[in-house]
Amino acid sequence: MKKLYCLLITLSASTFMIAQEPVADTTKLETLDEVLIKAVRVDADSPITHSNLDKEDLAKRNLGQDIPILLNFLPSVVTTSDAGAGVGYTSFRVRGSDASRVNITLNGIPYNDAESQGSFLVDLPDFASSIENLQLQRGVGTSTNGSGAFGASLNILTDAISEKARGEISNSFGSFNTRKHTVKFSTGLLKDRFELAGRLSKIASDGYIDRASSDLKSYFLQASYKSDNTLIKAIAFGGVEETYQAWNGIDAETLESDRIFNPSGSYTDEDGTIQFHDNEVDHYSQDHYQFHWNQKFNTNWSANIGLNYTYGRGYFEQYKEDQEFDFYNFEPIEIGGETVNTTDLIRRRWLDNDFYVMNTSITYKNSKIDITTGSSYSYYDGDHFGEVIWSQFAGNSQQGDRYYEGNGEKREFTVFSKATYRLNNRWSIYGDLQERFVDYSTSGLTSDKEELLVDEKYSFFNPKTGISFKMNPKNQFYASFGKAHREPNRNDFENGVSTPEKLDDYELGWRFVSEKAHVNTNFYYMNYTDQLVLTGELDDTGASNRATSGKSYRMGLEIDASVSLLKNLTYRPNLAISQNKNEDFIASKDGALVNLGNTNISFSPSVIVGNVIEYSPVKNLQINWLSKYVGEQYMGNIDSETSKLDAYFTNDINIVYTFKNVPFVESIVLSGIVNNIFNEKYVSNGYFFTYDDTWSEPDTTTTIEGAGYYPQATTNFIVGATIKF
């Protein structure tokens, strides 16, 4: 902690001394919208490995599929969809790290759920239609607000102010009865100062998997004030999602015989016939209210304050058979002289939470140095409870009774200071110090009705440093080191894990820029202590279980490029080759603990390749060929063949044509995408479990292994039209 305070004092003193010197205006090209997220972003010459996507990149394929699917062709990214077609519950991994380890911020405000640390972008349907640009930093990255980045961080900036009044109507339709309807507007700058903008969206799909339907609605409303040196934004956005559950997966036999089968919601009626509960759904609403004030004091100084309130509430519903009365606090009843103490019922498990955030930062910048110092405070209060909404035999229960209740509170305070100092035209040095203070406590019962009493406080010091060398206008080299710590999530505490994770991340890169080619190459080595790796198993809510792996590492080479082969033909390939290992991994096998040596970390393919070919045969027409190869991966950490997912290779084609100079409108954009054009029958995700069998052979313990799979859609399409006014 003393180190951090010393750095803040040193940087403040340096800033004061530098401010006395005459300097050039190096910030004049930086918009106030960009200042809004400066505290969590890096620039093109930073020694941090990153990729950027802007509004135009996203719009080409934004036809209803969720943000993780739109990120699919970035380096080291693997995406998956529960419903199989990219609508509803989707997720992504970066360098093998799942979404709970990818820090996401929206305008600098933390988005990850404070307790589970996951990011459920299904709660913000069609949010891609309100994104100005995003930056994906791989590895530890720069200091950001919210939970520590253990694989990557995704920084999203929402729509910038529009100078002119605009309107937009978008509609798209596709396979599995997928459809998206979006309306956007902007008043433009009124009196050169004020703007009001907004969006309404609805997305629906039946899903590739049986009954894996989605009904998604969202809104985005932004009021802005802008002057030469001031930007004030009040933003409200949110959504409500209802998705039929599809996280149970299917076994290998069903995968071969009926790959779209969905066991969720199944039960047996009185005649012994299998039925499916119509409302086996996840229903969740989330509303975000943000206020941002960006102030530019002069050519050197700028500041930002951000406030946020998020209100989330929802449930998932299940039909359960032969449930014990005791578990639901029912009293046994007498029927026809017999005691009844089991029943079929429908239950809902609720989460109701409030999340408050305040961010502050101040930046000093001149031709030599760029310093940002900031802080973030957040408070989360989440209630967990369960209700029975119908029961075949209700006993003495009343509607609205709760059979379990629990609460989680989390407070986090972060301070950081980071600086880039340009020694000369070739050399620059980057330094970044962060201290995170986390206070997490729980009370009450879990959904399994087990008492969960947590009262943990953590203090994490996370230094980062790097250096960049520009050999000439075309070649730049960089090296960086970053340290990160991360506290366990709620599920980890339920499983008895309270030890935080530690990560040392080393990055070495080369960037090449010429008139016709951009190439980014980097080598990374991520050394973990007590990494919480996915075991492959799921809990009874579909969440992934994790376990401490001791010593582990991820090491790899990433290459991405953009090459102009012809004036109208661009090739954008990327390649990630990695080794992801648990060291001296100990697991239970046949009733004994066994050291398996070095094993592969779960869900971490060693080869990931992406290719995008952009071809414009005529003006206003663009044809994009997109390919993705993901090598084989294990769903567990014991290198079991049962847990292996086969490699897959998919190809999509995306066509965009723009009609301009159309009467009464600015333009009409027709777009379409055919996914998986070669009809690949592939699986991108699944789960793996083991259990000990002592019944087959008495006095003998045998470990039994099993797996489940989430099949992805075969050939499918979406087409759409956007009218811009």
C-alpha positions in Angstrom: 0.0 0.0 0.0 2.9 2.4 0.8 4.2 1.8 -2.7 0.9 3.0 -4.2 0.8 6.2 -2.1 4.5 6.9 -3.1 3.6 6.5 -6.7 0.6 8.9 -6.5 2.8 11.5 -4.7 5.6 11.0 -7.3 3.2 11.3 -10.2 1.5 14.4 -8.8 4.8 16.1 -8.2 5.9 15.2 -11.7 2.7 16.6 -13.1 3.2 19.9 -11.3 6.7 20.2 -12.6 5.7 19.4 -16.2 2.8 21.8 -16.1 5.3 24.7 -15.8 6.7 23.9 -19.2 5.2 25.2 -22.5 3.7 22.3 -24.3 1.9 21.5 -27.6 -1.8 20.6 -27.7 -1.7 16.8 -28.0 -5.3 16.3 -27.0 -7.1 18.3 -29.6 -7.9 15.3 -31.7 -9.3 13.3 -28.7 -13.0 13.7 -28.5 -14.7 14.1 -25.1 -16.5 10.8 -25.7 -13.1 9.1 -25.8 -12.1 10.9 -22.6 -15.1 9.2 -21.0 -13.3 5.8 -21.1 -9.7 7.0 -21.1 -9.1 5.5 -17.7 -9.8 2.0 -18.9 -8.5 2.2 -22.5 -5.0 2.1 -24.1 -3.9 3.7 -27.4 -2.4 2.1 -30.5 1.2 2.4 -29.3 0.7 1.1 -25.8 2.6 -2.0 -24.7 -0.7 -3.7 -24.0 -2.0 -6.4 -26.3 -5.4 -5.4 -27.7 -7.9 -5.3 -30.5 -10.5 -2.7 -31.5 -13.9 -2.9 -33.2 -15.9 0.1 -34.2 -19.6 0.7 -35.0 -19.1 -0.1 -38.7 -17.3 -3.4 -37.9 -20.2 -4.5 -35.7 -23.0 -3.3 -38.0 -22.1 -5.7 -40.8 -23.2 -8.8 -38.8 -25.5 -7.2 -36.2 -28.7 -9.0 -37.3 -29.8 -10.3 -33.9 -27.0 -12.5 -32.6 -25.5 -11.4 -29.3 -22.2 -9.5 -28.6 -20.1 -12.7 -27.9 -20.9 -14.0 -31.4 -20.0 -10.7 -32.9 -16.5 -11.0 -31.2 -16.0 -14.5 -32.6 -13.3 -13.5 -35.2 -11.0 -11.7 -32.8 -7.7 -13.4 -31.8 -7.9 -16.1 -29.1 -11.7 -15.9 -28.9 -14.0 -18.9 -28.7 -17.8 -18.4 -28.6 -20.7 -20.6 -27.8 -24.5 -20.5 -27.6 -26.8 -22.6 -25.4 -29.7 -22.4 -27.9 -27.2 -23.2 -30.7 -27.9 -20.2 -33.0 -26.3 -17.2 -31.2 -29.5 -15.7 -29.7 -30.3 -15.9 -26.0 -27.6 -17.2 -23.6 -24.2 -16.9 -25.3 -20.7 -16.7 -23.9 -17.1 -16.3 -25.0 -13.7 -17.3 -23.8 -10.4 -15.5 -24.3 -7.1 -17.4 -24.1 -9.2 -20.2 -22.5 -10.5 -17.9 -19.8 -14.3 -17.9 -19.4 -16.5 -14.8 -19.2 -16.4 -14.7 -15.4 -12.7 -13.9 -15.8 -13.1 -11.3 -18.5 -13.6 -7.8 -17.0 -16.3 -5.9 -18.9 -17.0 -2.2 -18.5 -19.7 -0.1 -20.1 -18.5 3.5 -20.3 -16.0 2.7 -17.6 -18.7 1.3 -15.3 -18.2 -2.4 -14.2 -20.7 -4.8 -15.8 -19.7 -8.2 -14.4 -22.1 -9.5 -11.7 -20.4 -8.7 -8.4 -21.1 -12.1 -6.8 -20.8 -14.6 -9.7 -18.3 -12.4 -11.6 -20.0 -13.5 -14.8 -21.2 -11.3 -17.6 -24.7 -12.0 -18.9 -25.0 -9.9 -22.0 -28.4 -11.6 -22.8 -29.7 -9.1 -20.2 -28.9 -6.3 -22.7 -30.4 -7.5 -26.0 -29.2 -5.7 -29.1 -26.8 -3.7 -27.1 -24.5 -3.8 -30.2 -26.8 -1.4 -31.9 -25.8 1.2 -29.2 -22.0 0.7 -29.2 -19.7 3.3 -30.7 -16.6 1.1 -30.3 -15.1 -1.5 -28.1 -11.6 -2.6 -27.1 -10.7 -6.2 -26.1 -7.4 -6.3 -24.1 -5.9 -9.7 -23.8 -4.1 -10.8 -20.7 -4.0 -8.6 -17.5 -4.3 -5.4 -19.6 -4.4 -2.0 -18.0 -6.0 -1.2 -14.7 -9.7 -1.0 -15.0 -12.8 -0.8 -12.7 -14.4 -3.8 -11.3 -13.2 -7.4 -10.9 -9.6 -8.3 -11.9 -9.0 -9.4 -15.5 -7.6 -12.9 -15.6 -7.9 -13.5 -19.3 -9.0 -10.3 -20.9 -11.0 -7.1 -20.4 -13.7 -5.7 -22.7 -14.2 -2.0 -22.6 -17.3 -0.7 -24.4 -18.2 2.8 -25.3 -21.8 3.5 -26.1 -23.1 5.8 -28.9 -21.3 9.2 -29.3 -23.2 12.4 -29.9 -24.6 12.8 -33.4 -24.1 16.3 -34.8 -27.1 15.8 -37.2 -30.6 14.6 -36.6 -31.0 10.9 -37.6 -33.4 8.1 -37.6 -33.0 4.4 -38.3 -35.4 1.4 -38.7 -33.9 -2.1 -38.9 -35.7 -5.4 -39.4 -34.1 -8.8 -39.9 -35.5 -12.4 -40.2 -33.9 -15.7 -40.4 -33.7 -19.4 -39.6 -35.4 -20.8 -36.5 -38.0 -18.0 -36.7 -35.3 -15.5 -35.6 -36.3 -11.9 -36.0 -34.9 -8.5 -34.8 -36.7 -5.1 -34.9 -34.9 -1.9 -34.0 -35.8 1.7 -34.0 -33.2 4.4 -33.3 -33.3 8.2 -33.3 -31.2 11.3 -32.5 -32.3 14.9 -32.5 -28.8 16.0 -33.4 -27.2 18.9 -31.6 -29.9 21.4 -30.7 -28.5 24.9 -30.4 -25.1 23.2 -30.8 -25.4 22.0 -27.3 -28.1 19.4 -26.5 -28.9 16.0 -28.0 -31.5 13.4 -27.2 -31.1 9.9 -28.7 -32.6 6.5 -28.1 -33.3 3.0 -29.3 -36.0 0.3 -28.8 -35.3 -3.3 -29.8 -37.0 -6.6 -29.8 -35.4 -9.9 -30.7 -37.0 -13.3 -30.7 -36.0 -16.8 -31.8 -37.2 -20.4 -31.5 -33.6 -21.5 -31.2 -31.8 -24.4 -33.0 -32.3 -26.6 -29.9 -35.9 -27.8 -29.1 -37.9 -25.2 -27.2 -34.7 -23.1 -26.6 -36.7 -20.0 -27.4 -35.7 -16.4 -26.7 -37.9 -13.3 -26.2 -35.7 -10.3 -25.7 -36.6 -6.6 -25.3 -34.4 -3.6 -24.7 -34.1 0.1 -24.7 -31.4 2.8 -24.7 -32.0 6.5 -24.0 -29.3 9.2 -23.8 -29.5 12.9 -23.1 -26.3 14.9 -23.7 -24.9 18.4 -23.2 -21.8 19.4 -25.1 -19.7 22.5 -25.2 -16.1 23.0 -26.3 -14.7 21.6 -23.0 -17.7 19.9 -21.4 -19.6 16.7 -22.1 -22.4 15.6 -19.8 -24.4 12.5 -20.5 -27.4 11.0 -18.7 -28.0 7.4 -20.0 -30.7 4.9 -19.2 -30.6 1.5 -20.8 -31.7 -2.0 -20.0 -33.6 -5.0 -21.1 -35.8 -8.0 -20.2 -35.1 -11.5 -21.3 -37.1 -14.7 -21.2 -35.3 -17.7 -22.5 -36.3 -21.3 -22.3 -33.6 -23.2 -20.5 -31.1 -25.2 -22.5 -28.2 -25.6 -20.2 -28.8 -29.3 -19.4 -27.1 -30.4 -22.6 -27.3 -33.9 -24.0 -25.2 -37.1 -23.8 -23.1 -38.6 -26.5 -25.7 -41.1 -27.6 -28.4 -38.4 -28.0 -25.9 -36.2 -29.8 -25.7 -38.8 -32.5 -29.4 -39.7 -32.7 -31.2 -36.4 -32.0 -28.8 -33.5 -31.6 -31.5 -30.9 -31.1 -33.2 -32.7 -28.2 -33.6 -30.5 -25.1 -34.2 -32.4 -21.8 -35.0 -29.2 -19.9 -38.5 -29.1 -18.4 -39.2 -32.8 -18.8 -41.4 -34.7 -16.3 -43.5 -37.8 -16.3 -47.3 -37.5 -16.1 -49.6 -39.9 -14.3 -49.8 -42.2 -17.4 -46.0 -42.5 -17.5 -45.7 -40.2 -20.6 -42.9 -37.7 -20.8 -44.1 -34.2 -20.9 -42.4 -30.8 -20.9 -43.1 -27.9 -18.7 -44.2 -24.9 -20.9 -42.5 -22.3 -18.7 -39.1 -23.8 -17.8 -37.6 -20.4 -18.4 -35.1 -17.9 -17.2 -36.7 -14.5 -16.8 -34.6 -11.5 -15.8 -34.8 -7.7 -16.1 -31.9 -5.3 -15.7 -32.0 -1.5 -15.8 -28.9 0.7 -15.8 -28.8 4.5 -15.0 -25.5 6.3 -15.7 -24.4 9.9 -15.4 -21.1 11.0 -16.8 -19.4 14.4 -16.6 -16.3 14.9 -18.7 -14.5 18.2 -18.3 -11.5 19.5 -20.3 -9.9 22.3 -18.3 -7.3 23.2 -20.9 -5.1 21.5 -23.5 -3.4 19.5 -20.7 -5.9 18.7 -18.0 -9.2 16.8 -18.1 -11.4 15.0 -15.6 -14.3 12.6 -15.5 -16.8 11.5 -12.9 -19.2 8.6 -13.5 -22.2 7.5 -11.5 -24.2 4.3 -11.9 -27.2 2.5 -10.5 -28.2 -0.9 -11.7 -31.3 -2.7 -10.7 -31.6 -6.4 -11.6 -34.4 -8.8 -10.7 -35.6 -12.1 -12.1 -36.0 -15.8 -11.6 -35.7 -19.2 -13.3 -38.6 -21.6 -13.1 -38.4 -25.4 -12.8 -40.9 -28.3 -12.7 -39.6 -30.7 -10.1 -41.0 -34.2 -9.4 -41.2 -36.1 -6.1 -39.9 -33.4 -3.9 -39.6 -33.9 -0.2 -42.0 -31.7 1.9 -39.3 -31.0 4.5 -37.1 -29.2 1.9 -39.8 -26.7 1.2 -41.0 -26.3 4.8 -44.3 -28.2 4.1 -46.0 -30.1 6.8 -47.0 -33.7 5.9 -50.7 -34.2 5.2 -53.1 -37.1 5.5 -55.0 -38.2 2.3 -57.2 -41.3 2.5 -55.5 -42.5 5.6 -52.0 -42.2 4.1 -49.4 -39.7 5.0 -48.2 -37.7 2.0 -44.8 -36.1 2.2 -43.6 -35.8 -1.4 -45.1 -33.8 -4.2 -44.6 -32.5 -7.7 -44.2 -28.8 -7.8 -43.1 -25.7 -9.8 -40.5 -23.5 -8.1 -38.8 -20.2 -8.9 -35.4 -19.2 -7.7 -35.0 -15.4 -7.5 -32.2 -12.9 -7.6 -33.0 -9.3 -6.7 -30.1 -6.9 -6.6 -28.9 -3.3 -6.5 -25.5 -2.1 -7.7 -24.1 1.4 -7.2 -20.8 2.7 -8.7 -18.9 6.0 -8.5 -15.8 6.5 -10.7 -13.5 9.5 -10.8 -10.4 10.1 -12.8 -8.1 13.1 -13.7 -5.7 13.1 -16.7 -2.7 15.3 -17.5 -1.3 15.0 -21.0 1.4 16.8 -23.0 3.8 15.9 -25.7 6.0 14.0 -23.2 3.7 12.4 -20.6 0.2 11.1 -20.2 -0.9 10.5 -16.6 -4.3 9.3 -15.4 -5.1 8.9 -11.7 -8.5 7.6 -10.6 -10.6 5.7 -8.1 -13.8 3.6 -8.1 -16.2 2.7 -5.4 -19.0 0.1 -5.8 -21.6 -1.4 -3.5 -23.7 -4.5 -4.4 -26.6 -5.9 -2.4 -28.2 -9.1 -3.7 -31.1 -11.1 -2.3 -31.4 -14.8 -3.2 -34.6 -16.6 -2.4 -36.9 -19.4 -3.6 -40.7 -19.7 -4.0 -43.1 -22.5 -4.8 -45.7 -21.2 -7.2 -47.6 -24.5 -7.6 -47.7 -27.8 -5.8 -49.7 -30.9 -6.4 -49.9 -31.2 -2.6 -49.4 -27.9 -0.9 -49.5 -28.9 2.7 -49.8 -25.8 4.9 -47.9 -23.6 2.5 -49.1 -20.2 1.4 -48.5 -18.4 -1.9 -45.4 -16.2 -1.6 -43.8 -18.4 1.1 -40.0 -18.5 0.7 -38.3 -21.9 1.3 -34.9 -20.3 1.4 -33.4 -16.8 1.7 -29.9 -15.5 1.5 -28.1 -12.2 1.0 -24.8 -11.2 -0.4 -23.1 -7.8 0.0 -19.9 -6.7 -1.7 -18.0 -3.4 -1.4 -15.0 -2.6 -3.5 -12.8 0.4 -3.5 -10.1 0.8 -6.2 -7.4 3.5 -6.6 -5.0 3.5 -9.5 -2.5 5.7 -11.3 -0.9 5.1 -14.6 1.4 7.0 -16.9 3.1 6.8 -20.3 6.3 8.8 -20.6 7.8 9.4 -24.0 11.6 9.5 -23.7 11.9 10.5 -27.3 10.4 9.7 -30.7 11.3 6.0 -30.3 11.1 5.0 -26.7 8.2 5.3 -24.3 7.7 3.8 -20.8 4.4 2.7 -19.3 3.7 2.3 -15.5 0.5 1.4 -13.8 -0.2 0.8 -10.1 -3.6 -0.3 -8.7 -4.8 -1.2 -5.3 -8.1 -3.1 -4.9 -9.9 -3.4 -1.5 -12.7 -6.0 -1.5 -15.2 -6.7 1.3 -17.6 -9.5 0.7 -20.1 -10.9 3.2 -23.1 -13.3 3.0 -25.9 -14.4 5.2 -28.8 -16.9 5.1 -29.1 -20.1 3.1 -28.0 -21.2 -0.4 -30.5 -22.7 -2.8 -29.5 -26.1 -1.4 -30.6 -24.8 2.1 -27.1 -24.9 3.5 -26.0 -22.0 5.6 -23.5 -19.7 3.9 -21.7 -17.3 6.2 -18.9 -15.4 4.5 -17.0 -12.4 5.9 -13.9 -11.9 3.8 -11.7 -8.8 3.2 -9.1 -8.7 0.5 -6.4 -6.2 -0.4 -4.7 -6.6 -3.8 -1.8 -4.7 -5.1 -1.5 -4.9 -8.9 1.5 -3.3 -10.5 2.0 -3.2 -14.3 4.8 -1.9 -16.4 5.8 -1.8 -20.1 8.1 -0.3 -22.6 7.7 0.5 -26.3 10.3 1.0 -29.0 9.6 2.4 -32.4 12.4 1.2 -34.6 11.1 3.1 -37.6 7.7 4.3 -38.9 6.8 0.7 -39.8 8.1 -1.4 -36.9 7.3 -1.1 -33.2 8.3 -3.5 -30.4 6.9 -3.7 -26.9 7.2 -5.7 -23.7 5.0 -5.6 -20.6 4.5 -7.2 -17.2 1.3 -7.2 -15.2 0.3 -8.7 -11.9 -3.3 -9.4 -11.0 -5.3 -10.9 -8.1 -8.8 -12.1 -8.0 -11.2 -13.0 -5.2 -13.3 -16.2 -5.3 -17.0 -15.9 -6.4 -20.1 -16.9 -4.5 -20.1 -20.5 -5.9 -16.4 -20.9 -4.9 -17.3 -20.0 -1.3 -20.2 -22.4 -1.4 -17.6 -25.1 -2.4 -15.3 -24.1 0.4 -12.8 -22.1 -1.6 -11.7 -18.7 -0.1 -8.1 -18.4 -1.5 -7.6 -15.7 -4.1 -6.0 -16.3 -7.4 -2.7 -14.7 -8.5 -1.4 -14.1 -12.0 1.9 -12.8 -13.4 1.4 -11.9 -17.1 4.4 -11.3 -19.5 3.8 -10.0 -23.0 6.3 -9.4 -25.8 5.0 -8.0 -29.1 5.9 -6.6 -32.5 3.6 -4.3 -34.6 4.2 -3.7 -38.3 2.4 -1.0 -40.2 2.7 -0.2 -43.9 0.4 1.3 -46.5 -1.0 -2.1 -47.4 -0.5 -4.3 -44.3 -0.9 -4.1 -40.6 0.5 -7.1 -38.6 0.4 -7.6 -34.8 2.4 -10.4 -33.3 2.7 -11.1 -29.6 4.0 -13.8 -27.3 2.5 -14.2 -23.8 3.3 -16.2 -20.7 0.6 -16.2 -17.9 1.8 -17.8 -14.7 -0.9 -18.6 -12.2 -0.9 -19.5 -8.5 -4.1 -21.1 -7.2 -5.9 -20.5 -10.5 -9.6 -21.4 -10.2 -10.0 -23.6 -13.3 -13.4 -24.9 -14.5 -13.8 -28.5 -13.4 -16.2 -29.2 -16.3 -19.1 -29.9 -13.8 -22.2 -27.7 -13.5 -24.2 -27.0 -10.4 -28.0 -27.3 -10.3 -28.4 -23.8 -11.8 -26.2 -24.5 -14.8 -23.3 -22.5 -13.5 -19.8 -23.9 -13.9 -18.0 -25.3 -10.8 -14.4 -24.4 -10.3 -11.5 -25.8 -8.3 -8.0 -24.6 -7.3 -5.4 -26.0 -9.5 -2.3 -24.9 -7.6 0.4 -24.0 -10.1 -0.6 -23.5 -13.8 0.3 -21.5 -16.8 -0.9 -20.3 -20.2 1.7 -19.6 -22.9 1.1 -18.8 -26.5 1.7 -16.9 -29.7 -0.9 -14.6 -31.3 -0.8 -13.1 -34.8 -3.4 -11.0 -36.4 -3.1 -9.0 -39.6 -4.9 -6.9 -42.2 -3.5 -7.1 -45.7 -4.8 -5.2 -48.8 -4.2 -7.7 -51.5 -6.0 -5.5 -54.1 -7.7 -2.2 -54.0 -11.0 -4.0 -53.4 -9.8 -7.1 -51.6 -8.6 -7.3 -48.0 -7.4 -10.3 -46.0 -7.7 -10.3 -42.2 -6.3 -13.5 -40.7 -5.5 -14.3 -37.0 -3.8 -17.2 -35.4 -3.4 -18.3 -31.7 -1.1 -21.2 -30.8 -0.9 -21.9 -27.1 0.0 -24.4 -24.3 -2.3 -24.3 -21.2 -1.1 -26.6 -18.4 -1.9 -27.5 -14.8 1.4 -28.4 -13.1 1.5 -31.6 -11.0 -2.3 -31.8 -11.0 -3.8 -33.9 -8.2 -7.2 -35.6 -8.8 -9.3 -38.3 -7.2 -9.3 -41.5 -9.2 -10.7 -44.9 -8.1 -10.9 -43.7 -4.5 -7.4 -42.4 -4.2 -5.6 -39.1 -4.8 -3.3 -39.3 -7.8 -0.7 -36.9 -9.1 -1.4 -36.8 -12.9 1.6 -34.6 -13.6 1.1 -31.8 -16.1 -2.4 -31.8 -17.6 -4.3 -29.6 -20.0 -6.4 -26.8 -18.5 -10.1 -27.3 -19.3 -11.7 -25.4 -22.2 -8.4 -24.2 -23.5 -7.8 -25.3 -27.2 -4.2 -25.0 -28.3 -5.0 -23.8 -31.8 -7.5 -21.0 -32.7 -7.6 -19.6 -36.2 -9.8 -16.9 -37.7 -10.0 -15.5 -41.2 -12.0 -12.7 -42.7 -11.8 -12.0 -46.5 -13.4 -8.7 -47.5 -14.2 -8.2 -51.2 -16.0 -5.3 -52.8 -16.6 -6.2 -56.5 -18.6 -3.0 -57.1 -19.3 0.2 -55.3 -21.5 -0.1 -52.2 -21.3 -3.9 -52.2 -19.2 -5.8 -49.8 -18.9 -9.6 -49.5 -17.2 -11.1 -46.4 -16.0 -14.7 -46.1 -15.5 -15.6 -42.4 -13.8 -18.7 -41.2 -13.1 -20.1 -37.7 -11.1 -23.1 -36.6 -11.0 -24.2 -33.0 -8.7 -27.1 -32.1 -9.6 -29.9 -29.8 -10.1 -29.1 -26.1 -10.8 -30.9 -22.9 -13.8 -30.1 -20.7 -12.0 -31.3 -17.6 -8.4 -31.2 -16.2 -7.5 -34.9 -16.1 -6.9 -35.4 -19.8 -9.8 -37.9 -20.0 -10.8 -38.9 -23.5 -14.4 -38.7 -22.3 -14.0 -35.0 -21.7 -12.6 -34.2 -25.1 -14.3 -31.9 -27.6 -13.4 -32.4 -31.2 -11.9 -29.6 -33.3 -14.3 -27.8 -35.6 -14.0 -25.5 -38.6 -16.9 -23.3 -39.6 -17.4 -20.8 -42.5 -19.9 -18.0 -42.9 -20.6 -15.6 -45.7 -21.8 -12.0 -45.0 -23.1 -9.7 -47.7 -23.8 -6.0 -47.3 -25.2 -3.7 -50.0 -26.0 0.0 -49.5 -28.4 2.0 -51.7 -27.6 5.7 -51.6 -29.3 8.7 -53.0 -32.7 7.1 -52.3 -35.7 9.5 -52.3 -36.9 10.6 -48.8 -34.1 8.6 -47.0 -30.4 8.9 -46.5 -29.7 5.2 -47.4 -31.0 1.7 -47.4 -28.7 -1.1 -46.2 -29.4 -4.7 -47.1 -27.4 -7.3 -45.3 -27.4 -11.0 -44.8 -25.3 -13.7 -43.3 -25.3 -17.5 -43.9 -23.7 -19.2 -40.9 -22.0 -22.5 -41.2 -22.4 -22.8 -44.9 -20.8 -26.2 -45.1 -23.3 -27.6 -42.5 -20.6 -28.6 -40.0 -22.2 -30.6 -37.1 -20.0 -29.3 -34.3 -20.0 -28.8 -30.5 -18.4 -25.8 -29.0 -19.1 -26.4 -25.4 -20.2 -29.0 -22.9 -19.6 -30.3 -19.4 -17.7 -33.2 -17.8 -18.3 -35.0 -14.5 -17.0 -37.9 -12.5 -18.4 -39.9 -9.6 -17.3 -42.8 -7.5 -19.1 -46.2 -8.0 -19.0 -48.5 -5.0 -22.1 -50.6 -5.9 -21.0 -52.6 -8.9 -18.2 -54.3 -7.0 -18.4 -54.1 -3.2 -15.2 -52.9 -1.4 -14.0 -51.4 -4.7 -14.2 -47.8 -5.7 -14.3 -47.1 -9.4 -14.4 -43.6 -10.9 -17.1 -43.2 -13.5 -16.9 -40.5 -16.1 -19.6 -38.8 -18.1 -20.1 -35.8 -20.4 -22.7 -33.5 -21.8 -22.7 -31.5 -25.0 -24.2 -28.3 -26.5 -24.6 -28.8 -30.2 -24.4 -25.7 -32.4 -26.6 -24.9 -35.4 -26.0 -26.4 -38.8 -26.5 -24.1 -41.9 -28.7 -21.1 -41.0 -29.2 -17.6 -42.2 -30.4 -14.1 -41.2 -31.3 -11.3 -43.7 -32.1 -7.7 -42.8 -32.8 -4.2 -44.0 -31.9 -0.9 -42.4 -33.5 2.4 -43.5 -31.5 5.5 -42.4 -33.1 8.9 -42.4 
